[in-house]
Amino acid sequence: MDQTLDVNTTTRNMVSKFLTGYTLEQLNTIPVGYSNNLIWNIGHIIVTQQLLVYKLSGLPMLISEELVEKYRNGTKPESITTQAEVEEIKSLLFKTIYQTKADFDNKTFKNYNEYPTSTGFTLRSVEDALVFNNFHEGLHIGIMMNLKKFI
């Protein structure tokens, strides 16, 4: 499982470069033909990881319900993300992963509610969720790499 969590840290390092390499205006830009932007994708990966790993394990998430409502699956940017919100997302990017690793190492995850994903995978354990999360984040990094061509 260490390798799975290391891969997640690597994906988050890739994502953090978007937060430091683009202006607030660029992060909020929705290119023609797209339904979201860079900052929505970043918020979405944080929210999804928390839902898949913590909520489905029956544990409190490390993020607010407001963040979940703004970035969960099925949402899209409804307003401009402020610099303060970007800073919150930036702080959660690694904080959530480091806490997940600590909680996994401390055997905090005891239960898991089976979950069929929209991509056809069925998650039956927190280990499944962590592996699937890497796949999910990889998909969104690909989307972000495509979005940046139009910003």
C-alpha positions as CSV (number, residue, x, y, z in Angstrom):
1,M,0.0,0.0,0.0
2,D,3.0,2.3,0.5
3,Q,3.5,2.4,-3.3
4,T,-0.1,3.3,-3.9
5,L,0.1,6.2,-1.4
6,D,3.5,7.3,-3.0
7,V,1.8,7.4,-6.4
8,N,-0.9,9.6,-4.9
9,T,1.7,12.0,-3.6
10,T,3.3,12.1,-7.0
11,T,0.0,12.9,-8.7
12,R,-0.6,15.7,-6.1
13,N,2.9,17.1,-6.9
14,M,1.8,17.2,-10.6
15,V,-1.4,19.0,-9.6
16,S,0.3,21.5,-7.4
17,K,2.3,22.8,-10.4
18,F,-1.0,24.0,-11.8
19,L,-1.7,26.0,-8.6
20,T,1.7,27.7,-8.7
21,G,2.0,28.0,-12.5
22,Y,-1.3,29.7,-13.3
23,T,-3.0,33.0,-12.3
24,L,-6.3,33.1,-10.5
25,E,-7.9,34.2,-13.8
26,Q,-6.3,31.2,-15.7
27,L,-7.4,28.8,-13.0
28,N,-11.0,30.0,-13.4
29,T,-11.0,30.0,-17.2
30,I,-13.5,27.6,-18.8
31,P,-12.3,27.1,-22.4
32,V,-15.0,27.0,-25.2
33,G,-16.3,23.5,-25.4
34,Y,-15.5,22.6,-21.8
35,S,-17.7,22.5,-18.8
36,N,-15.1,23.1,-16.1
37,N,-11.7,24.6,-15.4
38,L,-8.4,23.9,-13.8
39,I,-9.4,24.8,-10.3
40,W,-12.6,22.8,-10.4
41,N,-10.6,19.7,-11.4
42,I,-8.2,20.3,-8.5
43,G,-11.0,20.7,-6.0
44,H,-12.8,17.7,-7.5
45,I,-9.9,15.4,-6.9
46,I,-9.6,16.4,-3.3
47,V,-13.3,16.0,-2.7
48,T,-13.5,12.7,-4.5
49,Q,-10.5,11.2,-2.5
50,Q,-12.2,12.2,0.7
51,L,-15.6,10.7,-0.3
52,L,-14.1,7.5,-1.6
53,V,-11.7,6.9,1.3
54,Y,-13.2,8.5,4.4
55,K,-17.0,8.8,3.8
56,L,-17.3,5.3,2.5
57,S,-15.3,4.1,5.4
58,G,-17.8,5.7,7.8
59,L,-15.2,8.2,9.0
60,P,-15.3,12.0,9.2
61,M,-13.9,13.7,6.1
62,L,-11.1,16.2,6.4
63,I,-12.9,18.8,4.3
64,S,-16.0,20.9,4.7
65,E,-19.4,20.0,3.3
66,E,-19.3,23.3,1.4
67,L,-16.3,22.0,-0.5
68,V,-18.0,18.7,-1.2
69,E,-21.1,20.5,-2.5
70,K,-19.0,22.7,-4.8
71,Y,-16.7,20.0,-6.3
72,R,-18.4,16.6,-6.0
73,N,-19.2,14.5,-9.1
74,G,-22.0,16.1,-11.2
75,T,-21.1,19.7,-10.3
76,K,-19.5,22.3,-12.5
77,P,-18.2,25.8,-11.7
78,E,-21.1,28.0,-10.8
79,S,-19.0,31.0,-9.7
80,I,-15.5,32.4,-9.8
81,T,-13.2,30.7,-7.3
82,T,-11.6,33.3,-5.1
83,Q,-7.9,33.5,-4.1
84,A,-8.9,32.5,-0.5
85,E,-10.6,29.4,-1.9
86,V,-7.5,28.6,-4.0
87,E,-5.4,28.9,-0.9
88,E,-7.7,26.5,1.0
89,I,-7.5,24.0,-1.9
90,K,-3.7,24.4,-2.0
91,S,-3.5,23.6,1.7
92,L,-5.8,20.6,1.4
93,L,-3.9,19.1,-1.6
94,F,-1.2,17.5,0.5
95,K,-2.7,17.7,4.0
96,T,-5.4,15.2,3.0
97,I,-2.9,12.7,1.5
98,Y,-0.5,12.9,4.5
99,Q,-3.4,12.4,6.9
100,T,-4.7,9.5,4.8
101,K,-1.3,7.8,5.0
102,A,-1.1,8.3,8.8
103,D,-4.6,7.0,9.2
104,F,-3.9,4.0,7.0
105,D,-0.7,3.2,8.9
106,N,-2.6,3.5,12.2
107,K,-5.2,1.1,10.9
108,T,-8.0,3.7,11.4
109,F,-9.9,2.3,8.4
110,K,-11.9,-0.7,9.8
111,N,-15.1,-0.7,7.7
112,Y,-16.0,0.1,4.1
113,N,-19.3,0.5,2.3
114,E,-19.1,-1.2,-1.1
115,Y,-19.4,1.3,-3.9
116,P,-19.8,0.7,-7.6
117,T,-18.1,3.6,-9.5
118,S,-19.4,5.2,-12.7
119,T,-16.4,3.7,-14.6
120,G,-17.5,0.1,-13.8
121,F,-15.2,-0.7,-10.8
122,T,-16.7,-1.9,-7.6
123,L,-14.8,-0.7,-4.5
124,R,-15.0,-3.2,-1.6
125,S,-12.2,-1.9,0.7
126,V,-10.3,1.2,1.5
127,E,-7.4,-0.4,-0.4
128,D,-9.6,-0.6,-3.5
129,A,-10.6,3.1,-2.9
130,L,-6.9,4.2,-2.7
131,V,-6.0,2.4,-5.9
132,F,-9.0,3.6,-7.8
133,N,-8.4,7.1,-6.5
134,N,-5.0,7.1,-8.3
135,F,-6.8,6.1,-11.5
136,H,-9.3,8.9,-11.0
137,E,-6.7,11.5,-10.3
138,G,-4.8,10.4,-13.4
139,L,-7.9,11.0,-15.5
140,H,-8.3,14.5,-14.2
141,I,-4.6,15.3,-14.7
142,G,-5.1,14.3,-18.3
143,I,-8.1,16.7,-18.5
144,M,-6.1,19.5,-16.9
145,M,-3.2,19.0,-19.4
146,N,-5.7,19.3,-22.2
147,L,-7.4,22.4,-20.6
148,K,-4.1,24.2,-20.3
149,K,-3.7,24.2,-24.1
150,F,-6.6,26.6,-24.3
151,I,-5.7,29.0,-21.5
